[in-house]
Amino acid sequence: RPRADGTFRILDVPPGMHFLDTFALGYTFPPITLKLLTNGKLQAEYAEDPDELPATNPLRLRPVSTAEYFEARAAASPMAMLKNPMVLMVLMTVLMAWGMPKMIENMDPEELKMMQERMGSQPTMQVDPQ
């Protein structure tokens, strides 16, 4: 059980290699490999970087960083909305519904008549009512 100053003891630890993984709410600690010798001496190394941890008695651990438990919500961005495929489809539909009549108004009358004749000669699809 940790004391008020954050220290604690682990009793009756047999000699050998041990792995220390520290969990503290709000902080991130690196994993540590401990080697307890038969004469009672302790050698401590970071698990990822064996040459970095200085040997102190008692062993002092410092947090690497503060823990971030929640992701910050991204701010609403008009550009992010415009990249949404559904918004792009709606905008294209609105643009076509607004722009096509304008384009037809500006067409040559002869060309417009030819286009209407071609569209009128195309077969229409009918649904078979059953």
N, CA, C and O atoms as CSV, one atom per row, in Angstrom:
chain,resi,resn,atom,element,x,y,z
A,1,ARG,N,N,0.857,-1.176,0.000
A,1,ARG,CA,C,0.000,0.000,0.000
A,1,ARG,C,C,0.901,1.236,0.000
A,1,ARG,O,O,1.789,1.347,0.845
A,2,PRO,N,N,0.685,2.170,-0.937
A,2,PRO,CA,C,1.539,3.364,-1.009
A,2,PRO,C,C,1.307,4.304,0.171
A,2,PRO,O,O,0.202,4.426,0.699
A,3,ARG,N,N,2.377,4.946,0.551
A,3,ARG,CA,C,2.298,5.940,1.625
A,3,ARG,C,C,1.868,7.281,1.037
A,3,ARG,O,O,1.704,7.415,-0.176
A,4,ALA,N,N,1.690,8.268,1.906
A,4,ALA,CA,C,1.237,9.598,1.468
A,4,ALA,C,C,2.235,10.258,0.525
A,4,ALA,O,O,1.838,11.020,-0.356
A,5,ASP,N,N,3.527,9.975,0.698
A,5,ASP,CA,C,4.540,10.589,-0.171
A,5,ASP,C,C,4.755,9.806,-1.467
A,5,ASP,O,O,5.601,10.180,-2.279
A,6,GLY,N,N,3.996,8.720,-1.670
A,6,GLY,CA,C,4.087,7.954,-2.911
A,6,GLY,C,C,5.029,6.773,-2.835
A,6,GLY,O,O,5.124,6.016,-3.801
A,7,THR,N,N,5.726,6.582,-1.736
A,7,THR,CA,C,6.656,5.454,-1.619
A,7,THR,C,C,5.903,4.198,-1.180
A,7,THR,O,O,4.830,4.272,-0.579
A,8,PHE,N,N,6.493,3.050,-1.496
A,8,PHE,CA,C,5.927,1.776,-1.069
A,8,PHE,C,C,7.048,0.755,-1.020
A,8,PHE,O,O,8.118,0.969,-1.591
A,9,ARG,N,N,6.803,-0.358,-0.338
A,9,ARG,CA,C,7.774,-1.448,-0.227
A,9,ARG,C,C,7.159,-2.728,-0.771
A,9,ARG,O,O,5.957,-2.971,-0.659
A,10,ILE,N,N,8.026,-3.530,-1.360
A,10,ILE,CA,C,7.634,-4.871,-1.782
A,10,ILE,C,C,8.543,-5.822,-1.014
A,10,ILE,O,O,9.761,-5.802,-1.188
A,11,LEU,N,N,7.956,-6.643,-0.178
A,11,LEU,CA,C,8.728,-7.528,0.697
A,11,LEU,C,C,8.779,-8.945,0.130
A,11,LEU,O,O,7.938,-9.338,-0.679
A,12,ASP,N,N,9.782,-9.702,0.572
A,12,ASP,CA,C,9.950,-11.119,0.235
A,12,ASP,C,C,10.005,-11.369,-1.271
A,12,ASP,O,O,9.322,-12.260,-1.777
A,13,VAL,N,N,10.807,-10.595,-1.982
A,13,VAL,CA,C,10.983,-10.776,-3.420
A,13,VAL,C,C,12.190,-11.692,-3.624
A,13,VAL,O,O,13.277,-11.378,-3.138
A,14,PRO,N,N,12.029,-12.814,-4.328
A,14,PRO,CA,C,13.162,-13.722,-4.531
A,14,PRO,C,C,14.165,-13.123,-5.519
A,14,PRO,O,O,13.784,-12.321,-6.371
A,15,PRO,N,N,15.439,-13.503,-5.416
A,15,PRO,CA,C,16.441,-13.026,-6.378
A,15,PRO,C,C,16.094,-13.496,-7.786
A,15,PRO,O,O,15.510,-14.564,-7.968
A,16,GLY,N,N,16.460,-12.682,-8.785
A,16,GLY,CA,C,16.198,-13.028,-10.177
A,16,GLY,C,C,15.747,-11.809,-10.965
A,16,GLY,O,O,15.828,-10.676,-10.492
A,17,MET,N,N,15.265,-12.069,-12.190
A,17,MET,CA,C,14.785,-10.997,-13.069
A,17,MET,C,C,13.290,-10.787,-12.829
A,17,MET,O,O,12.519,-11.744,-12.751
A,18,HIS,N,N,12.900,-9.529,-12.714
A,18,HIS,CA,C,11.496,-9.175,-12.503
A,18,HIS,C,C,11.141,-8.017,-13.433
A,18,HIS,O,O,11.998,-7.226,-13.828
A,19,PHE,N,N,9.869,-7.942,-13.768
A,19,PHE,CA,C,9.374,-6.890,-14.655
A,19,PHE,C,C,8.438,-5.996,-13.852
A,19,PHE,O,O,7.484,-6.480,-13.242
A,20,LEU,N,N,8.709,-4.696,-13.850
A,20,LEU,CA,C,7.896,-3.742,-13.097
A,20,LEU,C,C,7.137,-2.857,-14.080
A,20,LEU,O,O,7.734,-2.124,-14.869
A,21,ASP,N,N,5.817,-2.940,-14.017
A,21,ASP,CA,C,4.968,-2.097,-14.862
A,21,ASP,C,C,4.127,-1.248,-13.919
A,21,ASP,O,O,3.329,-1.784,-13.152
A,22,THR,N,N,4.293,0.045,-13.967
A,22,THR,CA,C,3.660,0.960,-13.024
A,22,THR,C,C,2.395,1.553,-13.621
A,22,THR,O,O,2.391,2.021,-14.760
A,23,PHE,N,N,1.323,1.528,-12.840
A,23,PHE,CA,C,0.051,2.121,-13.256
A,23,PHE,C,C,-0.332,3.183,-12.233
A,23,PHE,O,O,-0.500,2.878,-11.052
A,24,ALA,N,N,-0.467,4.406,-12.675
A,24,ALA,CA,C,-0.909,5.504,-11.820
A,24,ALA,C,C,-1.878,6.358,-12.625
A,24,ALA,O,O,-1.581,6.760,-13.750
A,25,LEU,N,N,-3.013,6.625,-12.050
A,25,LEU,CA,C,-4.052,7.381,-12.736
A,25,LEU,C,C,-3.532,8.760,-13.129
A,25,LEU,O,O,-3.108,9.541,-12.276
A,26,GLY,N,N,-3.570,9.048,-14.414
A,26,GLY,CA,C,-3.155,10.358,-14.907
A,26,GLY,C,C,-1.717,10.431,-15.389
A,26,GLY,O,O,-1.314,11.454,-15.943
A,27,TYR,N,N,-0.924,9.370,-15.196
A,27,TYR,CA,C,0.487,9.400,-15.591
A,27,TYR,C,C,0.851,8.135,-16.360
A,27,TYR,O,O,0.209,7.095,-16.212
A,28,THR,N,N,1.890,8.243,-17.182
A,28,THR,CA,C,2.405,7.107,-17.938
A,28,THR,C,C,3.847,6.858,-17.508
A,28,THR,O,O,4.682,7.761,-17.553
A,29,PHE,N,N,4.132,5.630,-17.092
A,29,PHE,CA,C,5.479,5.243,-16.678
A,29,PHE,C,C,6.030,4.206,-17.648
A,29,PHE,O,O,5.270,3.404,-18.192
A,30,PRO,N,N,7.339,4.211,-17.870
A,30,PRO,CA,C,7.924,3.191,-18.746
A,30,PRO,C,C,8.044,1.856,-18.008
A,30,PRO,O,O,8.210,1.844,-16.788
A,31,PRO,N,N,7.963,0.731,-18.726
A,31,PRO,CA,C,8.184,-0.563,-18.083
A,31,PRO,C,C,9.664,-0.725,-17.715
A,31,PRO,O,O,10.548,-0.282,-18.448
A,32,ILE,N,N,9.914,-1.356,-16.587
A,32,ILE,CA,C,11.283,-1.479,-16.064
A,32,ILE,C,C,11.591,-2.945,-15.786
A,32,ILE,O,O,10.746,-3.685,-15.282
A,33,THR,N,N,12.809,-3.354,-16.119
A,33,THR,CA,C,13.300,-4.686,-15.797
A,33,THR,C,C,14.183,-4.567,-14.561
A,33,THR,O,O,15.123,-3.774,-14.533
A,34,LEU,N,N,13.875,-5.355,-13.547
A,34,LEU,CA,C,14.639,-5.341,-12.298
A,34,LEU,C,C,15.406,-6.654,-12.170
A,34,LEU,O,O,14.875,-7.732,-12.437
A,35,LYS,N,N,16.655,-6.540,-11.759
A,35,LYS,CA,C,17.465,-7.731,-11.502
A,35,LYS,C,C,17.882,-7.657,-10.039
A,35,LYS,O,O,18.671,-6.799,-9.644
A,36,LEU,N,N,17.340,-8.569,-9.248
A,36,LEU,CA,C,17.659,-8.617,-7.826
A,36,LEU,C,C,18.732,-9.684,-7.625
A,36,LEU,O,O,18.503,-10.868,-7.871
A,37,LEU,N,N,19.897,-9.246,-7.177
A,37,LEU,CA,C,21.021,-10.163,-6.983
A,37,LEU,C,C,20.899,-10.871,-5.640
A,37,LEU,O,O,20.136,-10.439,-4.775
A,38,THR,N,N,21.653,-11.964,-5.461
A,38,THR,CA,C,21.581,-12.743,-4.219
A,38,THR,C,C,22.118,-11.966,-3.023
A,38,THR,O,O,21.739,-12.253,-1.887
A,39,ASN,N,N,22.994,-10.984,-3.254
A,39,ASN,CA,C,23.521,-10.186,-2.142
A,39,ASN,C,C,22.588,-9.027,-1.767
A,39,ASN,O,O,22.928,-8.223,-0.899
A,40,GLY,N,N,21.416,-8.932,-2.412
A,40,GLY,CA,C,20.436,-7.905,-2.066
A,40,GLY,C,C,20.523,-6.642,-2.899
A,40,GLY,O,O,19.700,-5.741,-2.740
A,41,LYS,N,N,21.516,-6.558,-3.794
A,41,LYS,CA,C,21.628,-5.368,-4.648
A,41,LYS,C,C,20.592,-5.433,-5.762
A,41,LYS,O,O,20.180,-6.507,-6.200
A,42,LEU,N,N,20.186,-4.248,-6.204
A,42,LEU,CA,C,19.163,-4.131,-7.230
A,42,LEU,C,C,19.739,-3.423,-8.445
A,42,LEU,O,O,20.362,-2.368,-8.325
A,43,GLN,N,N,19.526,-4.014,-9.621
A,43,GLN,CA,C,19.886,-3.369,-10.886
A,43,GLN,C,C,18.590,-3.130,-11.648
A,43,GLN,O,O,17.793,-4.048,-11.843
A,44,ALA,N,N,18.389,-1.885,-12.077
A,44,ALA,CA,C,17.153,-1.534,-12.784
A,44,ALA,C,C,17.493,-0.976,-14.154
A,44,ALA,O,O,18.435,-0.198,-14.304
A,45,GLU,N,N,16.718,-1.380,-15.152
A,45,GLU,CA,C,16.906,-0.901,-16.527
A,45,GLU,C,C,15.536,-0.675,-17.145
A,45,GLU,O,O,14.573,-1.377,-16.834
A,46,TYR,N,N,15.466,0.322,-18.030
A,46,TYR,CA,C,14.240,0.472,-18.813
A,46,TYR,C,C,14.136,-0.737,-19.729
A,46,TYR,O,O,15.143,-1.182,-20.280
A,47,ALA,N,N,12.939,-1.272,-19.899
A,47,ALA,CA,C,12.756,-2.472,-20.720
A,47,ALA,C,C,13.114,-2.206,-22.177
A,47,ALA,O,O,13.648,-3.089,-22.849
A,48,GLU,N,N,12.826,-0.987,-22.685
A,48,GLU,CA,C,13.116,-0.676,-24.086
A,48,GLU,C,C,14.553,-0.200,-24.305
A,48,GLU,O,O,15.113,-0.408,-25.381
A,49,ASP,N,N,15.158,0.440,-23.289
A,49,ASP,CA,C,16.501,1.013,-23.428
A,49,ASP,C,C,17.325,0.621,-22.203
A,49,ASP,O,O,17.314,1.340,-21.204
A,50,PRO,N,N,18.037,-0.502,-22.259
A,50,PRO,CA,C,18.689,-1.055,-21.074
A,50,PRO,C,C,19.754,-0.179,-20.420
A,50,PRO,O,O,20.052,-0.399,-19.246
A,51,ASP,N,N,20.339,0.786,-21.096
A,51,ASP,CA,C,21.455,1.538,-20.518
A,51,ASP,C,C,21.054,2.876,-19.909
A,51,ASP,O,O,21.933,3.674,-19.583
A,52,GLU,N,N,19.781,3.150,-19.745
A,52,GLU,CA,C,19.380,4.507,-19.419
A,52,GLU,C,C,19.088,4.782,-17.952
A,52,GLU,O,O,19.349,5.897,-17.500
A,53,LEU,N,N,18.568,3.846,-17.188
A,53,LEU,CA,C,18.100,4.116,-15.831
A,53,LEU,C,C,19.255,4.087,-14.831
A,53,LEU,O,O,19.919,3.059,-14.699
A,54,PRO,N,N,19.512,5.196,-14.120
A,54,PRO,CA,C,20.578,5.191,-13.110
A,54,PRO,C,C,20.130,4.386,-11.886
A,54,PRO,O,O,18.966,4.441,-11.489
A,55,ALA,N,N,21.052,3.652,-11.304
A,55,ALA,CA,C,20.737,2.829,-10.141
A,55,ALA,C,C,20.663,3.714,-8.906
A,55,ALA,O,O,21.641,4.376,-8.558
A,56,THR,N,N,19.522,3.732,-8.246
A,56,THR,CA,C,19.353,4.467,-6.995
A,56,THR,C,C,18.699,3.530,-5.996
A,56,THR,O,O,17.961,2.616,-6.367
A,57,ASN,N,N,18.975,3.766,-4.746
A,57,ASN,CA,C,18.352,2.974,-3.707
A,57,ASN,C,C,17.766,3.934,-2.686
A,57,ASN,O,O,18.550,4.571,-1.982
A,58,PRO,N,N,16.508,4.086,-2.550
A,58,PRO,CA,C,15.435,3.345,-3.203
A,58,PRO,C,C,15.272,3.753,-4.663
A,58,PRO,O,O,15.721,4.821,-5.080
A,59,LEU,N,N,14.629,2.895,-5.420
A,59,LEU,CA,C,14.397,3.132,-6.845
A,59,LEU,C,C,13.376,4.256,-7.004
A,59,LEU,O,O,12.287,4.193,-6.434
A,60,ARG,N,N,13.726,5.280,-7.776
A,60,ARG,CA,C,12.820,6.417,-8.008
A,60,ARG,C,C,12.362,6.401,-9.461
A,60,ARG,O,O,13.170,6.341,-10.387
A,61,LEU,N,N,11.062,6.457,-9.633
A,61,LEU,CA,C,10.481,6.458,-10.973
A,61,LEU,C,C,9.857,7.813,-11.255
A,61,LEU,O,O,9.204,8.403,-10.394
A,62,ARG,N,N,10.062,8.290,-12.452
A,62,ARG,CA,C,9.458,9.552,-12.894
A,62,ARG,C,C,8.522,9.244,-14.064
A,62,ARG,O,O,8.862,8.441,-14.932
A,63,PRO,N,N,7.352,9.874,-14.092
A,63,PRO,CA,C,6.450,9.621,-15.222
A,63,PRO,C,C,7.025,10.174,-16.520
A,63,PRO,O,O,7.692,11.209,-16.528
A,64,VAL,N,N,6.761,9.476,-17.604
A,64,VAL,CA,C,7.216,9.906,-18.923
A,64,VAL,C,C,6.319,11.024,-19.439
A,64,VAL,O,O,6.789,11.977,-20.062
A,65,SER,N,N,5.013,10.896,-19.171
A,65,SER,CA,C,4.060,11.907,-19.630
A,65,SER,C,C,2.783,11.791,-18.819
A,65,SER,O,O,2.587,10.841,-18.061
A,66,THR,N,N,1.926,12.773,-18.997
A,66,THR,CA,C,0.596,12.665,-18.402
A,66,THR,C,C,-0.280,11.882,-19.371
A,66,THR,O,O,-0.144,11.995,-20.590
A,67,ALA,N,N,-1.165,11.100,-18.814
A,67,ALA,CA,C,-2.023,10.245,-19.643
A,67,ALA,C,C,-3.171,11.060,-20.219
A,67,ALA,O,O,-3.797,11.856,-19.519
A,68,GLU,N,N,-3.439,10.853,-21.500
A,68,GLU,CA,C,-4.571,11.494,-22.174
A,68,GLU,C,C,-5.635,10.421,-22.378
A,68,GLU,O,O,-5.467,9.528,-23.208
A,69,TYR,N,N,-6.722,10.507,-21.628
A,69,TYR,CA,C,-7.756,9.482,-21.702
A,69,TYR,C,C,-8.815,9.784,-22.752
A,69,TYR,O,O,-9.461,8.870,-23.264
A,70,PHE,N,N,-8.996,11.053,-23.073
A,70,PHE,CA,C,-10.022,11.436,-24.035
A,70,PHE,C,C,-9.393,12.215,-25.165
A,70,PHE,O,O,-8.482,13.016,-24.957
A,71,GLU,N,N,-9.891,11.969,-26.367
A,71,GLU,CA,C,-9.432,12.721,-27.530
A,71,GLU,C,C,-10.181,14.035,-27.587
A,71,GLU,O,O,-11.393,14.076,-27.377
A,72,ALA,N,N,-9.467,15.101,-27.869
A,72,ALA,CA,C,-10.121,16.400,-27.994
A,72,ALA,C,C,-11.007,16.396,-29.235
A,72,ALA,O,O,-10.606,15.932,-30.302
A,73,ARG,N,N,-12.201,16.914,-29.074
A,73,ARG,CA,C,-13.136,16.945,-30.201
A,73,ARG,C,C,-12.650,17.956,-31.228
A,73,ARG,O,O,-12.264,19.075,-30.888
A,74,ALA,N,N,-12.675,17.549,-32.477
A,74,ALA,CA,C,-12.239,18.437,-33.554
A,74,ALA,C,C,-13.274,19.545,-33.748
A,74,ALA,O,O,-14.478,19.313,-33.642
A,75,ALA,N,N,-12.794,20.729,-34.028
A,75,ALA,CA,C,-13.688,21.858,-34.258
A,75,ALA,C,C,-14.413,21.678,-35.590
A,75,ALA,O,O,-13.887,21.068,-36.521
A,76,ALA,N,N,-15.619,22.215,-35.665
A,76,ALA,CA,C,-16.388,22.128,-36.909
A,76,ALA,C,C,-15.695,22.957,-37.982
A,76,ALA,O,O,-15.353,24.120,-37.765
A,77,SER,N,N,-15.496,22.347,-39.130
A,77,SER,CA,C,-14.790,23.015,-40.213
A,77,SER,C,C,-15.620,22.927,-41.490
A,77,SER,O,O,-16.047,21.837,-41.871
A,78,PRO,N,N,-15.854,24.059,-42.158
A,78,PRO,CA,C,-16.600,24.002,-43.423
A,78,PRO,C,C,-15.892,23.156,-44.483
A,78,PRO,O,O,-16.553,22.493,-45.284
A,79,MET,N,N,-14.570,23.170,-44.498
A,79,MET,CA,C,-13.840,22.361,-45.481
A,79,MET,C,C,-14.031,20.868,-45.216
A,79,MET,O,O,-14.134,20.079,-46.155
A,80,ALA,N,N,-14.079,20.484,-43.955
A,80,ALA,CA,C,-14.306,19.075,-43.631
A,80,ALA,C,C,-15.702,18.652,-44.076
A,80,ALA,O,O,-15.895,17.526,-44.535
A,81,MET,N,N,-16.674,19.549,-43.941
A,81,MET,CA,C,-18.030,19.227,-44.391
A,81,MET,C,C,-18.079,19.091,-45.906
A,81,MET,O,O,-18.788,18.230,-46.428
A,82,LEU,N,N,-17.336,19.930,-46.617
A,82,LEU,CA,C,-17.348,19.866,-48.076
A,82,LEU,C,C,-16.673,18.606,-48.608
A,82,LEU,O,O,-16.921,18.207,-49.746
A,83,LYS,N,N,-15.828,17.978,-47.804
A,83,LYS,CA,C,-15.158,16.749,-48.228
A,83,LYS,C,C,-16.030,15.510,-48.009
A,83,LYS,O,O,-15.674,14.419,-48.452
A,84,ASN,N,N,-17.159,15.671,-47.335
A,84,ASN,CA,C,-18.066,14.561,-47.085
A,84,ASN,C,C,-18.740,14.157,-48.402
A,84,ASN,O,O,-19.291,15.022,-49.082
A,85,PRO,N,N,-18.714,12.877,-48.783
A,85,PRO,CA,C,-19.306,12.448,-50.058
A,85,PRO,C,C,-20.802,12.751,-50.174
A,85,PRO,O,O,-21.278,13.080,-51.261
A,86,MET,N,N,-21.541,12.647,-49.080
A,86,MET,CA,C,-22.977,12.936,-49.139
A,86,MET,C,C,-23.219,14.411,-49.448
A,86,MET,O,O,-24.113,14.741,-50.227
A,87,VAL,N,N,-22.432,15.294,-48.847
A,87,VAL,CA,C,-22.576,16.729,-49.108
A,87,VAL,C,C,-22.209,17.021,-50.562
A,87,VAL,O,O,-22.866,17.831,-51.216
A,88,LEU,N,N,-21.172,16.372,-51.067
A,88,LEU,CA,C,-20.779,16.569,-52.468
A,88,LEU,C,C,-21.895,16.139,-53.424
A,88,LEU,O,O,-22.155,16.822,-54.415
A,89,MET,N,N,-22.555,15.016,-53.136
A,89,MET,CA,C,-23.646,14.564,-54.005
A,89,MET,C,C,-24.819,15.543,-53.978
A,89,MET,O,O,-25.408,15.835,-55.018
A,90,VAL,N,N,-25.156,16.047,-52.797
A,90,VAL,CA,C,-26.259,17.007,-52.696
A,90,VAL,C,C,-25.910,18.283,-53.446
A,90,VAL,O,O,-26.745,18.822,-54.171
A,91,LEU,N,N,-24.685,18.770,-53.279
A,91,LEU,CA,C,-24.275,19.997,-53.970
A,91,LEU,C,C,-24.290,19.813,-55.486
A,91,LEU,O,O,-24.699,20.719,-56.213
A,92,MET,N,N,-23.850,18.653,-55.970
A,92,MET,CA,C,-23.875,18.401,-57.418
A,92,MET,C,C,-25.307,18.364,-57.939
A,92,MET,O,O,-25.594,18.888,-59.015
A,93,THR,N,N,-26.204,17.746,-57.178
A,93,THR,CA,C,-27.610,17.682,-57.593
A,93,THR,C,C,-28.222,19.077,-57.654
A,93,THR,O,O,-28.920,19.407,-58.613
A,94,VAL,N,N,-27.966,19.892,-56.640
A,94,VAL,CA,C,-28.491,21.264,-56.621
A,94,VAL,C,C,-27.896,22.065,-57.771
A,94,VAL,O,O,-28.604,22.817,-58.440
A,95,LEU,N,N,-26.611,21.904,-57.995
A,95,LEU,CA,C,-25.948,22.626,-59.087
A,95,LEU,C,C,-26.541,22.234,-60.446
A,95,LEU,O,O,-26.770,23.094,-61.297
A,96,MET,N,N,-26.785,20.944,-60.645
A,96,MET,CA,C,-27.364,20.492,-61.915
A,96,MET,C,C,-28.809,20.980,-62.059
A,96,MET,O,O,-29.215,21.392,-63.146
A,97,ALA,N,N,-29.593,20.936,-60.967
A,97,ALA,CA,C,-30.988,21.387,-61.032
A,97,ALA,C,C,-31.062,22.884,-61.320
A,97,ALA,O,O,-32.001,23.341,-61.972
A,98,TRP,N,N,-30.101,23.638,-60.850
A,98,TRP,CA,C,-30.082,25.083,-61.092
A,98,TRP,C,C,-29.431,25.413,-62.440
A,98,TRP,O,O,-29.892,26.302,-63.155
A,99,GLY,N,N,-28.366,24.698,-62.777
A,99,GLY,CA,C,-27.574,25.047,-63.953
A,99,GLY,C,C,-28.103,24.530,-65.279
A,99,GLY,O,O,-27.924,25.190,-66.303
A,100,MET,N,N,-28.749,23.371,-65.292
A,100,MET,CA,C,-29.224,22.804,-66.565
A,100,MET,C,C,-30.268,23.684,-67.259
A,100,MET,O,O,-30.166,23.888,-68.468
A,101,PRO,N,N,-31.274,24.215,-66.542
A,101,PRO,CA,C,-32.213,25.111,-67.237
A,101,PRO,C,C,-31.527,26.348,-67.813
A,101,PRO,O,O,-31.910,26.826,-68.880
A,102,LYS,N,N,-30.520,26.869,-67.119
A,102,LYS,CA,C,-29.778,28.032,-67.623
A,102,LYS,C,C,-29.026,27.670,-68.907
A,102,LYS,O,O,-28.956,28.465,-69.844
A,103,MET,N,N,-28.465,26.455,-68.932
A,103,MET,CA,C,-27.729,26.030,-70.124
A,103,MET,C,C,-28.677,25.824,-71.307
A,103,MET,O,O,-28.331,26.143,-72.445
A,104,ILE,N,N,-29.869,25.292,-71.038
A,104,ILE,CA,C,-30.835,25.054,-72.113
A,104,ILE,C,C,-31.362,26.379,-72.667
A,104,ILE,O,O,-31.618,26.492,-73.866
A,105,GLU,N,N,-31.528,27.392,-71.788
A,105,GLU,CA,C,-31.969,28.717,-72.249
A,105,GLU,C,C,-30.987,29.313,-73.252
A,105,GLU,O,O,-31.396,29.985,-74.199
A,106,ASN,N,N,-29.710,29.073,-73.051
A,106,ASN,CA,C,-28.670,29.665,-73.894
A,106,ASN,C,C,-28.359,28.831,-75.138
A,106,ASN,O,O,-27.478,29.197,-75.916
A,107,MET,N,N,-29.066,27.721,-75.338
A,107,MET,CA,C,-28.794,26.867,-76.508
A,107,MET,C,C,-29.372,27.493,-77.778
A,107,MET,O,O,-30.331,28.263,-77.742
A,108,ASP,N,N,-28.765,27.140,-78.870
A,108,ASP,CA,C,-29.257,27.547,-80.189
A,108,ASP,C,C,-30.630,26.897,-80.405
A,108,ASP,O,O,-30.772,25.705,-80.134
A,109,PRO,N,N,-31.653,27.633,-80.883
A,109,PRO,CA,C,-32.996,27.055,-81.043
A,109,PRO,C,C,-33.018,25.814,-81.938
A,109,PRO,O,O,-33.761,24.873,-81.658
A,110,GLU,N,N,-32.222,25.793,-83.003
A,110,GLU,CA,C,-32.194,24.615,-83.885
A,110,GLU,C,C,-31.614,23.404,-83.154
A,110,GLU,O,O,-32.124,22.290,-83.269
A,111,GLU,N,N,-30.550,23.641,-82.409
A,111,GLU,CA,C,-29.906,22.548,-81.667
A,111,GLU,C,C,-30.842,22.035,-80.574
A,111,GLU,O,O,-30.889,20.833,-80.313
A,112,LEU,N,N,-31.588,22.937,-79.933
A,112,LEU,CA,C,-32.541,22.547,-78.901
A,112,LEU,C,C,-33.640,21.664,-79.497
A,112,LEU,O,O,-34.038,20.668,-78.893
A,113,LYS,N,N,-34.128,22.036,-80.685
A,113,LYS,CA,C,-35.170,21.258,-81.347
A,113,LYS,C,C,-34.661,19.857,-81.703
A,113,LYS,O,O,-35.385,18.874,-81.543
A,114,MET,N,N,-33.399,19.762,-82.192
A,114,MET,CA,C,-32.809,18.454,-82.530
A,114,MET,C,C,-32.670,17.586,-81.274
A,114,MET,O,O,-32.935,16.384,-81.313
A,115,MET,N,N,-32.259,18.194,-80.174
A,115,MET,CA,C,-32.080,17.444,-78.932
A,115,MET,C,C,-33.428,16.932,-78.423
A,115,MET,O,O,-33.518,15.796,-77.955
A,116,GLN,N,N,-34.471,17.748,-78.507
A,116,GLN,CA,C,-35.799,17.322,-78.064
A,116,GLN,C,C,-36.328,16.182,-78.932
A,116,GLN,O,O,-36.982,15.271,-78.425
A,117,GLU,N,N,-36.052,16.224,-80.230
A,117,GLU,CA,C,-36.477,15.134,-81.116
A,117,GLU,C,C,-35.760,13.832,-80.761
A,117,GLU,O,O,-36.375,12.766,-80.721
A,118,ARG,N,N,-34.450,13.928,-80.502
A,118,ARG,CA,C,-33.681,12.729,-80.120
A,118,ARG,C,C,-34.197,12.151,-78.806
A,118,ARG,O,O,-34.330,10.935,-78.667
A,119,MET,N,N,-34.488,13.023,-77.845
A,119,MET,CA,C,-34.981,12.543,-76.552
A,119,MET,C,C,-36.377,11.949,-76.689
A,119,MET,O,O,-36.715,11.004,-75.977
A,120,GLY,N,N,-37.189,12.487,-77.591
A,120,GLY,CA,C,-38.541,11.966,-77.796
A,120,GLY,C,C,-38.544,10.611,-78.473
A,120,GLY,O,O,-39.471,9.829,-78.263
A,121,SER,N,N,-37.535,10.305,-79.280
A,121,SER,CA,C,-37.492,9.026,-79.991
A,121,SER,C,C,-36.928,7.893,-79.139
A,121,SER,O,O,-36.982,6.734,-79.552
A,122,GLN,N,N,-36.395,8.198,-77.971
A,122,GLN,CA,C,-35.836,7.145,-77.115
A,122,GLN,C,C,-36.965,6.373,-76.451
A,122,GLN,O,O,-37.964,6.965,-76.040
A,123,PRO,N,N,-36.816,5.042,-76.339
A,123,PRO,CA,C,-37.872,4.257,-75.680
A,123,PRO,C,C,-37.885,4.555,-74.180
A,123,PRO,O,O,-36.840,4.761,-73.563
A,124,THR,N,N,-39.073,4.571,-73.620
A,124,THR,CA,C,-39.198,4.815,-72.180
A,124,THR,C,C,-39.302,3.483,-71.463
A,124,THR,O,O,-39.822,2.508,-72.004
A,125,MET,N,N,-38.807,3.456,-70.257
A,125,MET,CA,C,-38.874,2.235,-69.454
A,125,MET,C,C,-40.185,2.239,-68.690
A,125,MET,O,O,-40.538,3.231,-68.052
A,126,GLN,N,N,-40.902,1.133,-68.756
A,126,GLN,CA,C,-42.158,1.023,-68.033
A,126,GLN,C,C,-42.063,-0.147,-67.073
A,126,GLN,O,O,-41.479,-1.185,-67.383
A,127,VAL,N,N,-42.647,0.042,-65.906
A,127,VAL,CA,C,-42.660,-1.011,-64.901
A,127,VAL,C,C,-43.881,-1.876,-65.146
A,127,VAL,O,O,-44.987,-1.365,-65.326
A,128,ASP,N,N,-43.679,-3.195,-65.151
A,128,ASP,CA,C,-44.766,-4.137,-65.388
A,128,ASP,C,C,-45.569,-4.284,-64.092
A,128,ASP,O,O,-45.058,-4.839,-63.120
A,129,PRO,N,N,-46.824,-3.794,-64.057
A,129,PRO,CA,C,-47.619,-3.917,-62.819
A,129,PRO,C,C,-48.132,-5.343,-62.655
A,129,PRO,O,O,-48.912,-5.815,-63.482
A,130,GLN,N,N,-47.718,-6.014,-61.634
A,130,GLN,CA,C,-48.162,-7.397,-61.390
A,130,GLN,C,C,-48.762,-7.519,-60.034
A,130,GLN,O,O,-49.194,-8.604,-59.645
